[in-house]
Amino acid sequence: MLKILFFLIPTFLLASINGILLDKNTTLPIAGAKIFDLKNEVVSDKNGRFSLETNETLVHVKAYGYRPYSFKSDANTSRLYIEPIHIKALYLSFWGANIKSKTLKRIMKMIDDKQINAVVVDVKNEFGWTSYKTDYTKANDIDAWRHRTIKDIDKFMQLMKKKNVYMIARVVVFKDELRAKNYPQFALKDKNGTVWRNREKMAWVDPYMSKSYDYVLSIAADAAKRGFDEINFDYVRFPAKLSLQFSKQNNQKNRVQAIGNFIEDAQKKLRPYGVFVSVDTYGNVCWADDDTNIGHTIKSLAQYADYLAPMLYPSGFAAGSFGFDNPAAEPYETIYRSVKHIHCDIDPIRVRPWLQAFKDYAYDRRHYKKAEIQEQIKACADANTSGWMFWNPASKYNESYFIPTDEPSRLYQAQNR
């Protein structure tokens, strides 16, 4: 009898949460959303209804095209209104993230005046530096924070949240000079057994070594704890060089599995915070039949990540792509065709491309001005993506190239061409 009671006690502690997810703007039901705690997960039905058994105090909701949402399990959950968001993001560089910098002030002005509602902030860059001092001891022990530009991360986040900015933390994964230098046992080696560095004199961590994952994931978790809405993993791939010493046989199957393992571990590590996980990939991965030697296929990435962020810079595509001698002169077609091409492997609502906000480097050296910027935005809208992110390495954006906040524009509406 005592044994029976022992097994029944946990059941009595579970609370049953029944609710309906509704779009905050339209009040229409949200289907296919994930409602979860640390261990359990359910999906809302076509009417937005869900039922979750939990013994935890905090429950999270992730619905594609919406802000992340969390609520207490003892709250009134009969109707939950989730805020939709179409991401219009600018990259904010490591050095530009200083709260007193002119770069940040210009971007904040664009958030006020233009239809910019999100920023991508370097939390950990390819040198291995963190933009603020995290609570992660191992990173602090090797002075990852020594070059920090955000002196007070809480004050920085308060500034952004006050303007309702959707915050994306860019976290560089395997390209990491600082970590490879301090933990050479995890670094990729050349044929002679010495730490390999690329042309930029940057070392990489071996993606097969799962024991090294917790380092970068702990930094990502710290960013999530600080209030970032999404963790964007960059360089979560193998270097495009095969003649190196890897800890495992380096073939396509193993590469794809290793990258999948990392993203799966990331989802587990970040689960307590309810944040989205996005992954950067090359633009040509949208067209490749293999993993392009970096461990990426659209199908495999889509299995684990919430959002995919292909770098669809027109200048990055080879001459002859899409039938164009100069893809940089065809920004609309480059973006639109690439997104459409992967619809069979991932819903476009889960695609948010990186777009080009820098001078062409491959063809006619054209400056990307308002016409090119707006053509890329239009392509994303017509392809029904969840938004876009513009990349400029120095975070220099011409305010006149973007639409004012109070100006309605079909460029920001999803329309099929």
C-alpha positions as a LaTeX table, in Angstrom:
\begin{tabular}{lrrr}
\hline
Residue & $x$ (\AA) & $y$ (\AA) & $z$ (\AA) \\
\hline
Met1 & 0.00 & 0.00 & 0.00 \\
Leu2 & 2.84 & 2.40 & 0.86 \\
Lys3 & 4.53 & 1.63 & $-2.43$ \\
Ile4 & 1.34 & 2.58 & $-4.34$ \\
Leu5 & 1.09 & 5.91 & $-2.49$ \\
Phe6 & 4.73 & 6.64 & $-3.26$ \\
Phe7 & 4.06 & 6.49 & $-6.98$ \\
Leu8 & 0.86 & 8.53 & $-6.71$ \\
Ile9 & 2.31 & 11.50 & $-4.86$ \\
Pro10 & 4.05 & 13.13 & $-7.86$ \\
Thr11 & 0.79 & 12.97 & $-9.82$ \\
Phe12 & $-1.03$ & 14.99 & $-7.15$ \\
Leu13 & 1.64 & 17.69 & $-7.42$ \\
Leu14 & 1.05 & 18.21 & $-11.13$ \\
Ala15 & $-1.14$ & 21.12 & $-12.16$ \\
Ser16 & $-3.15$ & 20.91 & $-15.36$ \\
Ile17 & $-3.00$ & 24.13 & $-17.38$ \\
Asn18 & $-5.63$ & 24.56 & $-20.06$ \\
Gly19 & $-5.67$ & 27.61 & $-22.25$ \\
Ile20 & $-6.04$ & 29.22 & $-25.65$ \\
Leu21 & $-3.29$ & 31.12 & $-27.47$ \\
Leu22 & $-4.53$ & 34.17 & $-29.33$ \\
Asp23 & $-2.86$ & 36.75 & $-31.54$ \\
Lys24 & $-2.68$ & 39.97 & $-29.54$ \\
Asn25 & $-3.54$ & 42.11 & $-32.57$ \\
Thr26 & $-6.16$ & 40.04 & $-34.37$ \\
Thr27 & $-7.39$ & 37.79 & $-31.51$ \\
Leu28 & $-7.19$ & 34.87 & $-33.96$ \\
Pro29 & $-6.03$ & 31.50 & $-32.55$ \\
Ile30 & $-2.37$ & 30.54 & $-32.83$ \\
Ala31 & $-1.84$ & 26.97 & $-33.99$ \\
Gly32 & 1.37 & 24.98 & $-33.76$ \\
Ala33 & 2.89 & 26.94 & $-30.87$ \\
Lys34 & 5.12 & 25.15 & $-28.37$ \\
Ile35 & 4.08 & 25.41 & $-24.70$ \\
Phe36 & 6.68 & 23.94 & $-22.36$ \\
Asp37 & 8.38 & 23.78 & $-19.00$ \\
Leu38 & 11.74 & 22.17 & $-18.24$ \\
Lys39 & 10.55 & 18.64 & $-19.01$ \\
Asn40 & 7.18 & 18.70 & $-20.74$ \\
Glu41 & 6.01 & 20.16 & $-24.01$ \\
Val42 & 2.74 & 20.32 & $-25.93$ \\
Val43 & 1.65 & 22.02 & $-29.14$ \\
Ser44 & $-1.43$ & 24.19 & $-29.56$ \\
Asp45 & $-4.11$ & 22.82 & $-31.91$ \\
Lys46 & $-5.77$ & 24.58 & $-34.84$ \\
Asn47 & $-8.00$ & 26.46 & $-32.41$ \\
Gly48 & $-5.04$ & 27.61 & $-30.31$ \\
Arg49 & $-6.00$ & 25.28 & $-27.46$ \\
Phe50 & $-3.49$ & 23.45 & $-25.29$ \\
Ser51 & $-3.31$ & 21.43 & $-22.11$ \\
Leu52 & $-0.07$ & 21.04 & $-20.16$ \\
Glu53 & 0.61 & 19.09 & $-16.98$ \\
Thr54 & 3.35 & 20.72 & $-14.91$ \\
Asn55 & 4.71 & 20.97 & $-11.41$ \\
Glu56 & 6.84 & 24.02 & $-12.25$ \\
Thr57 & 6.07 & 27.67 & $-11.59$ \\
Leu58 & 7.11 & 29.06 & $-14.97$ \\
Val59 & 5.84 & 28.02 & $-18.41$ \\
His60 & 7.09 & 29.29 & $-21.78$ \\
Val61 & 5.50 & 29.75 & $-25.20$ \\
Lys62 & 7.35 & 29.80 & $-28.51$ \\
Ala63 & 5.30 & 30.56 & $-31.61$ \\
Tyr64 & 6.98 & 31.39 & $-34.90$ \\
Gly65 & 6.41 & 35.02 & $-35.86$ \\
Tyr66 & 5.70 & 36.07 & $-32.26$ \\
Arg67 & 7.71 & 37.36 & $-29.33$ \\
Pro68 & 8.69 & 34.73 & $-26.75$ \\
Tyr69 & 6.14 & 34.59 & $-23.95$ \\
Ser70 & 6.30 & 33.27 & $-20.38$ \\
Phe71 & 3.68 & 32.98 & $-17.66$ \\
Lys72 & 3.31 & 31.57 & $-14.17$ \\
Ser73 & 1.52 & 28.25 & $-13.94$ \\
Asp74 & $-0.83$ & 29.55 & $-11.23$ \\
Ala75 & $-1.93$ & 32.56 & $-13.31$ \\
Asn76 & $-5.22$ & 32.86 & $-15.19$ \\
Thr77 & $-4.29$ & 31.10 & $-18.41$ \\
Ser78 & $-7.67$ & 30.65 & $-20.05$ \\
Arg79 & $-6.71$ & 33.14 & $-22.75$ \\
Leu80 & $-3.14$ & 34.14 & $-23.52$ \\
Tyr81 & $-2.54$ & 36.98 & $-25.96$ \\
Ile82 & 0.81 & 36.69 & $-27.74$ \\
Glu83 & 2.38 & 39.65 & $-29.52$ \\
Pro84 & 3.21 & 39.12 & $-33.19$ \\
Ile85 & 6.41 & 40.64 & $-34.54$ \\
His86 & 7.89 & 40.94 & $-37.99$ \\
Ile87 & 11.61 & 41.31 & $-37.28$ \\
Lys88 & 13.33 & 44.32 & $-38.87$ \\
Ala89 & 16.81 & 44.14 & $-37.38$ \\
Leu90 & 20.15 & 45.89 & $-37.69$ \\
Tyr91 & 23.45 & 44.38 & $-36.61$ \\
Leu92 & 25.12 & 46.29 & $-33.77$ \\
Ser93 & 28.85 & 45.59 & $-33.75$ \\
Phe94 & 30.95 & 44.63 & $-30.75$ \\
Trp95 & 32.50 & 48.11 & $-30.61$ \\
Gly96 & 29.27 & 49.93 & $-31.38$ \\
Ala97 & 27.46 & 48.42 & $-28.40$ \\
Asn98 & 29.00 & 50.94 & $-26.02$ \\
Ile99 & 26.06 & 52.79 & $-24.50$ \\
Lys100 & 27.83 & 56.12 & $-25.13$ \\
Ser101 & 28.89 & 55.38 & $-28.71$ \\
Lys102 & 27.70 & 57.42 & $-31.70$ \\
Thr103 & 26.90 & 54.15 & $-33.47$ \\
Leu104 & 24.39 & 53.13 & $-30.82$ \\
Lys105 & 22.86 & 56.61 & $-30.75$ \\
Arg106 & 22.31 & 56.50 & $-34.51$ \\
Ile107 & 20.67 & 53.09 & $-34.30$ \\
Met108 & 18.47 & 54.20 & $-31.39$ \\
Lys109 & 17.34 & 57.14 & $-33.51$ \\
Met110 & 16.44 & 54.74 & $-36.32$ \\
Ile111 & 14.43 & 52.67 & $-33.83$ \\
Asp112 & 12.51 & 55.83 & $-32.94$ \\
Asp113 & 12.08 & 57.16 & $-36.48$ \\
Lys114 & 12.17 & 54.13 & $-38.77$ \\
Gln115 & 10.51 & 50.73 & $-38.89$ \\
Ile116 & 13.42 & 49.11 & $-37.03$ \\
Asn117 & 12.28 & 47.00 & $-34.09$ \\
Ala118 & 15.20 & 44.67 & $-33.39$ \\
Val119 & 18.98 & 44.66 & $-33.01$ \\
Val120 & 21.56 & 41.89 & $-33.20$ \\
Val121 & 24.23 & 42.45 & $-30.56$ \\
Asp122 & 27.62 & 40.78 & $-30.41$ \\
Val123 & 27.68 & 38.96 & $-27.08$ \\
Lys124 & 30.63 & 36.75 & $-28.05$ \\
Asn125 & 32.67 & 37.45 & $-31.16$ \\
Glu126 & 35.07 & 35.33 & $-33.21$ \\
Phe127 & 38.07 & 36.48 & $-31.15$ \\
Gly128 & 36.31 & 34.90 & $-28.16$ \\
Trp129 & 35.68 & 38.24 & $-26.46$ \\
Thr130 & 32.41 & 38.90 & $-24.64$ \\
Ser131 & 30.87 & 42.36 & $-24.90$ \\
Tyr132 & 30.07 & 42.37 & $-21.19$ \\
Lys133 & 31.32 & 40.52 & $-18.12$ \\
Thr134 & 29.16 & 37.42 & $-17.83$ \\
Asp135 & 28.63 & 35.37 & $-14.68$ \\
Tyr136 & 30.41 & 32.44 & $-16.32$ \\
Thr137 & 33.61 & 31.82 & $-14.39$ \\
Lys138 & 35.51 & 29.90 & $-17.09$ \\
Ala139 & 35.10 & 32.75 & $-19.57$ \\
Asn140 & 36.11 & 35.34 & $-16.99$ \\
Asp141 & 39.13 & 33.29 & $-15.94$ \\
Ile142 & 40.65 & 33.69 & $-19.42$ \\
Asp143 & 39.72 & 37.39 & $-19.56$ \\
Ala144 & 37.06 & 37.01 & $-22.23$ \\
Trp145 & 35.52 & 40.22 & $-20.88$ \\
Arg146 & 38.75 & 42.27 & $-21.00$ \\
His147 & 37.70 & 44.20 & $-24.13$ \\
Arg148 & 34.07 & 44.55 & $-23.08$ \\
Thr149 & 32.19 & 47.52 & $-24.50$ \\
Ile150 & 29.03 & 47.15 & $-22.42$ \\
Lys151 & 30.05 & 48.15 & $-18.90$ \\
Asp152 & 26.56 & 47.70 & $-17.43$ \\
Ile153 & 24.57 & 45.02 & $-19.23$ \\
Asp154 & 21.46 & 45.54 & $-17.10$ \\
Lys155 & 21.37 & 49.25 & $-17.92$ \\
Phe156 & 21.93 & 48.45 & $-21.60$ \\
Met157 & 19.05 & 45.97 & $-21.65$ \\
Gln158 & 16.75 & 48.38 & $-19.79$ \\
Leu159 & 17.40 & 51.00 & $-22.47$ \\
Met160 & 16.45 & 48.55 & $-25.20$ \\
Lys161 & 13.46 & 47.04 & $-23.44$ \\
Lys162 & 12.09 & 50.51 & $-22.69$ \\
Lys163 & 11.71 & 50.92 & $-26.46$ \\
Asn164 & 10.32 & 47.37 & $-26.81$ \\
Val165 & 13.27 & 46.34 & $-28.96$ \\
Tyr166 & 13.47 & 42.64 & $-29.82$ \\
Met167 & 16.95 & 41.65 & $-28.64$ \\
Ile168 & 19.05 & 39.09 & $-30.51$ \\
Ala169 & 22.37 & 37.95 & $-29.01$ \\
Arg170 & 24.94 & 36.95 & $-31.62$ \\
Val171 & 27.17 & 34.22 & $-30.20$ \\
Val172 & 30.07 & 32.95 & $-32.29$ \\
Val173 & 30.64 & 29.24 & $-31.69$ \\
Phe174 & 33.56 & 27.32 & $-33.20$ \\
Lys175 & 35.68 & 30.16 & $-34.59$ \\
Asp176 & 37.24 & 31.20 & $-31.29$ \\
Glu177 & 40.85 & 32.32 & $-31.01$ \\
Leu178 & 40.75 & 32.92 & $-27.24$ \\
Arg179 & 39.28 & 29.55 & $-26.33$ \\
Ala180 & 41.50 & 27.60 & $-28.71$ \\
Lys181 & 44.57 & 29.38 & $-27.33$ \\
Asn182 & 43.65 & 28.70 & $-23.69$ \\
Tyr183 & 42.23 & 25.21 & $-24.26$ \\
Pro184 & 44.41 & 23.79 & $-27.07$ \\
Gln185 & 43.07 & 20.30 & $-26.38$ \\
Phe186 & 39.85 & 21.42 & $-28.07$ \\
Ala187 & 41.50 & 23.31 & $-30.95$ \\
Leu188 & 41.70 & 22.07 & $-34.53$ \\
Lys189 & 45.23 & 21.02 & $-35.48$ \\
Asp190 & 47.07 & 20.96 & $-38.77$ \\
Lys191 & 48.84 & 17.87 & $-40.10$ \\
Asn192 & 51.84 & 18.63 & $-37.91$ \\
Gly193 & 49.74 & 18.62 & $-34.76$ \\
Thr194 & 50.02 & 22.36 & $-34.11$ \\
Val195 & 46.99 & 24.60 & $-33.57$ \\
Trp196 & 45.69 & 25.57 & $-37.01$ \\
Arg197 & 44.86 & 29.18 & $-37.82$ \\
Asn198 & 43.19 & 30.54 & $-40.93$ \\
Arg199 & 44.33 & 33.47 & $-43.07$ \\
Glu200 & 43.01 & 35.85 & $-40.41$ \\
Lys201 & 45.29 & 34.13 & $-37.87$ \\
Met202 & 42.21 & 32.84 & $-36.07$ \\
Ala203 & 41.99 & 29.40 & $-34.46$ \\
Trp204 & 38.93 & 27.14 & $-34.34$ \\
Val205 & 37.51 & 24.68 & $-31.85$ \\
Asp206 & 36.84 & 21.16 & $-33.12$ \\
Pro207 & 33.05 & 20.84 & $-33.61$ \\
Tyr208 & 33.25 & 17.10 & $-32.92$ \\
Met209 & 34.36 & 17.69 & $-29.32$ \\
Ser210 & 31.06 & 17.86 & $-27.47$ \\
Lys211 & 32.89 & 18.37 & $-24.17$ \\
Ser212 & 33.70 & 21.88 & $-25.36$ \\
Tyr213 & 30.07 & 22.83 & $-26.05$ \\
Asp214 & 29.21 & 23.89 & $-22.52$ \\
Tyr215 & 31.63 & 26.82 & $-22.64$ \\
Val216 & 29.85 & 28.71 & $-25.39$ \\
Leu217 & 26.41 & 27.53 & $-24.28$ \\
Ser218 & 27.01 & 28.91 & $-20.79$ \\
Ile219 & 27.73 & 32.32 & $-22.31$ \\
Ala220 & 24.55 & 32.01 & $-24.39$ \\
Ala221 & 22.56 & 31.08 & $-21.30$ \\
Asp222 & 23.92 & 34.15 & $-19.50$ \\
Ala223 & 22.63 & 36.33 & $-22.35$ \\
Ala224 & 19.23 & 34.65 & $-22.14$ \\
Lys225 & 19.17 & 35.26 & $-18.39$ \\
Arg226 & 19.88 & 38.96 & $-19.02$ \\
Gly227 & 16.74 & 39.30 & $-21.14$ \\
Phe228 & 17.69 & 38.61 & $-24.77$ \\
Asp229 & 14.75 & 37.24 & $-26.75$ \\
Glu230 & 16.82 & 35.11 & $-29.10$ \\
Ile231 & 20.27 & 33.55 & $-29.31$ \\
Asn232 & 21.75 & 33.70 & $-32.80$ \\
Phe233 & 24.62 & 31.23 & $-33.27$ \\
Asp234 & 27.20 & 32.21 & $-35.88$ \\
Tyr235 & 30.13 & 30.11 & $-37.12$ \\
Val236 & 28.25 & 27.07 & $-35.84$ \\
Arg237 & 29.94 & 25.08 & $-38.59$ \\
Phe238 & 33.12 & 23.39 & $-39.68$ \\
Pro239 & 35.83 & 25.50 & $-41.33$ \\
Ala240 & 35.83 & 25.07 & $-45.09$ \\
Lys241 & 39.13 & 23.19 & $-44.97$ \\
Leu242 & 39.39 & 19.42 & $-45.01$ \\
Ser243 & 43.13 & 18.84 & $-44.50$ \\
Leu244 & 43.04 & 19.19 & $-40.72$ \\
Gln245 & 43.21 & 16.81 & $-37.78$ \\
Phe246 & 39.72 & 16.17 & $-36.42$ \\
Ser247 & 38.82 & 14.09 & $-33.38$ \\
Lys248 & 36.45 & 12.03 & $-35.51$ \\
Gln249 & 36.40 & 10.78 & $-39.07$ \\
Asn250 & 35.51 & 13.89 & $-41.03$ \\
Asn251 & 32.76 & 13.01 & $-43.47$ \\
Gln252 & 29.39 & 14.52 & $-44.32$ \\
Lys253 & 27.34 & 12.25 & $-42.09$ \\
Asn254 & 29.50 & 12.97 & $-39.06$ \\
Arg255 & 29.66 & 16.71 & $-39.74$ \\
Val256 & 25.89 & 17.07 & $-40.05$ \\
Gln257 & 25.37 & 15.02 & $-36.90$ \\
Ala258 & 27.92 & 17.09 & $-34.92$ \\
Ile259 & 26.25 & 20.39 & $-35.82$ \\
Gly260 & 22.84 & 18.91 & $-35.03$ \\
Asn261 & 24.15 & 17.72 & $-31.66$ \\
Phe262 & 25.34 & 21.21 & $-30.80$ \\
Ile263 & 22.03 & 22.88 & $-31.66$ \\
Glu264 & 20.12 & 20.19 & $-29.80$ \\
Asp265 & 22.32 & 20.80 & $-26.74$ \\
Ala266 & 21.73 & 24.53 & $-27.14$ \\
Gln267 & 17.97 & 24.04 & $-27.04$ \\
Lys268 & 18.31 & 22.03 & $-23.83$ \\
Lys269 & 20.63 & 24.56 & $-22.18$ \\
Leu270 & 18.41 & 27.51 & $-23.11$ \\
Arg271 & 15.09 & 25.80 & $-22.35$ \\
Pro272 & 14.72 & 27.37 & $-18.87$ \\
Tyr273 & 14.67 & 30.84 & $-20.44$ \\
Gly274 & 12.15 & 30.29 & $-23.25$ \\
Val275 & 14.29 & 32.07 & $-25.84$ \\
Phe276 & 14.36 & 31.35 & $-29.57$ \\
Val277 & 17.43 & 29.75 & $-31.16$ \\
Ser278 & 18.55 & 30.84 & $-34.61$ \\
Val279 & 21.48 & 29.63 & $-36.71$ \\
Asp280 & 23.45 & 31.44 & $-39.39$ \\
Thr281 & 24.41 & 29.63 & $-42.57$ \\
Tyr282 & 25.89 & 30.40 & $-45.96$ \\
Gly283 & 23.54 & 31.57 & $-48.68$ \\
Asn284 & 24.69 & 28.84 & $-51.06$ \\
Val285 & 23.49 & 26.19 & $-48.57$ \\
Cys286 & 20.00 & 27.08 & $-49.82$ \\
Trp287 & 20.98 & 25.61 & $-53.18$ \\
Ala288 & 23.40 & 22.82 & $-52.26$ \\
Asp289 & 22.68 & 19.09 & $-52.44$ \\
Asp290 & 25.34 & 18.28 & $-49.85$ \\
Asp291 & 26.64 & 19.86 & $-46.64$ \\
Thr292 & 29.21 & 22.01 & $-48.54$ \\
Asn293 & 31.84 & 20.49 & $-46.22$ \\
Ile294 & 30.66 & 22.59 & $-43.24$ \\
Gly295 & 27.99 & 20.29 & $-41.74$ \\
His296 & 25.01 & 22.34 & $-42.94$ \\
Thr297 & 21.93 & 21.31 & $-44.86$ \\
Ile298 & 18.66 & 23.21 & $-44.64$ \\
Lys299 & 16.80 & 20.06 & $-43.60$ \\
Ser300 & 19.20 & 19.15 & $-40.79$ \\
Leu301 & 19.40 & 22.70 & $-39.40$ \\
Ala302 & 15.62 & 23.04 & $-39.50$ \\
Gln303 & 15.30 & 19.90 & $-37.39$ \\
Tyr304 & 16.82 & 21.61 & $-34.35$ \\
Ala305 & 16.84 & 25.41 & $-34.76$ \\
Asp306 & 13.80 & 27.64 & $-34.37$ \\
Tyr307 & 14.89 & 30.05 & $-37.10$ \\
Leu308 & 17.41 & 29.83 & $-39.94$ \\
Ala309 & 19.36 & 32.90 & $-40.98$ \\
Pro310 & 20.97 & 32.31 & $-44.38$ \\
Met311 & 23.43 & 35.02 & $-45.37$ \\
Leu312 & 21.80 & 35.94 & $-48.67$ \\
Tyr313 & 24.23 & 38.68 & $-49.61$ \\
Pro314 & 23.96 & 39.06 & $-53.39$ \\
Ser315 & 27.70 & 39.81 & $-53.57$ \\
Gly316 & 28.37 & 36.41 & $-52.04$ \\
Phe317 & 26.89 & 34.41 & $-54.91$ \\
Ala318 & 29.06 & 33.30 & $-57.82$ \\
Ala319 & 28.70 & 34.73 & $-61.32$ \\
Gly320 & 26.08 & 32.76 & $-63.20$ \\
Ser321 & 23.92 & 32.14 & $-60.14$ \\
Phe322 & 20.21 & 32.34 & $-61.01$ \\
Gly323 & 21.31 & 32.99 & $-64.60$ \\
Phe324 & 22.84 & 36.37 & $-63.70$ \\
Asp325 & 26.39 & 37.36 & $-64.59$ \\
Asn326 & 26.28 & 39.83 & $-61.70$ \\
Pro327 & 24.04 & 38.66 & $-58.84$ \\
Ala328 & 24.93 & 41.84 & $-56.90$ \\
Ala329 & 22.89 & 43.77 & $-59.47$ \\
Glu330 & 19.85 & 41.56 & $-58.80$ \\
Pro331 & 19.19 & 41.79 & $-55.04$ \\
Tyr332 & 15.46 & 41.03 & $-55.27$ \\
Glu333 & 15.81 & 37.87 & $-57.33$ \\
Thr334 & 18.77 & 36.60 & $-55.28$ \\
Ile335 & 16.87 & 36.77 & $-52.00$ \\
Tyr336 & 13.43 & 35.80 & $-53.30$ \\
Arg337 & 14.56 & 32.75 & $-55.27$ \\
Ser338 & 16.82 & 31.49 & $-52.47$ \\
Val339 & 14.05 & 31.58 & $-49.86$ \\
Lys340 & 11.52 & 30.02 & $-52.20$ \\
His341 & 13.93 & 27.23 & $-53.06$ \\
Ile342 & 14.00 & 25.92 & $-49.47$ \\
His343 & 10.23 & 25.99 & $-48.82$ \\
Cys344 & 10.07 & 22.21 & $-49.11$ \\
Asp345 & 12.46 & 21.82 & $-46.15$ \\
Ile346 & 11.35 & 24.67 & $-43.88$ \\
Asp347 & 8.34 & 26.96 & $-43.56$ \\
Pro348 & 9.31 & 30.51 & $-44.64$ \\
Ile349 & 8.00 & 31.86 & $-41.31$ \\
Arg350 & 11.08 & 30.18 & $-39.81$ \\
Val351 & 13.47 & 31.90 & $-42.22$ \\
Arg352 & 14.96 & 35.31 & $-41.45$ \\
Pro353 & 17.79 & 36.15 & $-43.86$ \\
Trp354 & 20.84 & 38.27 & $-43.33$ \\
Leu355 & 20.76 & 41.01 & $-45.98$ \\
Gln356 & 23.50 & 43.16 & $-47.50$ \\
Ala357 & 24.06 & 46.72 & $-46.24$ \\
Phe358 & 27.62 & 47.10 & $-47.50$ \\
Lys359 & 29.41 & 47.87 & $-50.76$ \\
Asp360 & 29.67 & 45.09 & $-53.36$ \\
Tyr361 & 33.09 & 43.46 & $-53.24$ \\
Ala362 & 32.81 & 40.86 & $-55.99$ \\
Tyr363 & 31.55 & 42.53 & $-59.15$ \\
Asp364 & 31.11 & 46.22 & $-60.00$ \\
Arg365 & 31.81 & 47.60 & $-56.49$ \\
Arg366 & 28.42 & 49.26 & $-56.39$ \\
His367 & 27.25 & 50.89 & $-53.20$ \\
Tyr368 & 24.08 & 49.38 & $-51.82$ \\
Lys369 & 21.79 & 52.37 & $-51.55$ \\
Lys370 & 18.06 & 52.80 & $-50.98$ \\
Ala371 & 16.98 & 50.91 & $-54.12$ \\
Glu372 & 19.08 & 47.84 & $-53.25$ \\
Ile373 & 18.07 & 47.96 & $-49.58$ \\
Gln374 & 14.37 & 48.19 & $-50.38$ \\
Glu375 & 14.54 & 45.49 & $-53.06$ \\
Gln376 & 15.95 & 43.05 & $-50.51$ \\
Ile377 & 13.24 & 43.96 & $-48.01$ \\
Lys378 & 10.57 & 43.49 & $-50.65$ \\
Ala379 & 11.95 & 40.06 & $-51.55$ \\
Cys380 & 11.67 & 38.96 & $-47.92$ \\
Ala381 & 8.09 & 40.21 & $-47.75$ \\
Asp382 & 7.11 & 38.52 & $-50.98$ \\
Ala383 & 8.73 & 35.25 & $-49.87$ \\
Asn384 & 6.81 & 35.39 & $-46.55$ \\
Thr385 & 9.85 & 35.30 & $-44.26$ \\
Ser386 & 9.53 & 36.25 & $-40.59$ \\
Gly387 & 11.59 & 39.36 & $-41.23$ \\
Trp388 & 15.16 & 40.30 & $-42.01$ \\
Met389 & 18.50 & 41.33 & $-40.48$ \\
Phe390 & 20.86 & 43.77 & $-42.17$ \\
Trp391 & 24.59 & 43.26 & $-41.84$ \\
Asn392 & 27.16 & 46.01 & $-41.99$ \\
Pro393 & 30.41 & 45.09 & $-40.19$ \\
Ala394 & 30.83 & 48.65 & $-38.88$ \\
Ser395 & 27.09 & 49.09 & $-38.18$ \\
Lys396 & 26.90 & 52.08 & $-40.51$ \\
Tyr397 & 23.40 & 52.42 & $-41.95$ \\
Asn398 & 21.97 & 55.29 & $-43.98$ \\
Glu399 & 18.77 & 56.31 & $-42.22$ \\
Ser400 & 17.20 & 57.58 & $-45.46$ \\
Tyr401 & 17.27 & 54.06 & $-46.95$ \\
Phe402 & 14.63 & 52.82 & $-44.48$ \\
Ile403 & 10.90 & 53.51 & $-44.19$ \\
Pro404 & 9.68 & 55.96 & $-41.51$ \\
Thr405 & 7.76 & 54.47 & $-38.59$ \\
Asp406 & 4.50 & 56.20 & $-39.47$ \\
Glu407 & 4.64 & 55.45 & $-43.19$ \\
Pro408 & 2.64 & 52.38 & $-44.24$ \\
Ser409 & 4.44 & 50.36 & $-46.86$ \\
Arg410 & 3.60 & 47.21 & $-48.74$ \\
Leu411 & 7.28 & 46.30 & $-48.48$ \\
Tyr412 & 6.57 & 45.20 & $-44.93$ \\
Gln413 & 3.49 & 43.19 & $-45.84$ \\
Ala414 & 3.75 & 39.59 & $-46.94$ \\
Gln415 & 2.71 & 39.55 & $-50.57$ \\
Asn416 & 3.36 & 36.88 & $-53.14$ \\
Arg417 & 4.88 & 38.21 & $-56.31$ \\
\hline
\end{tabular}
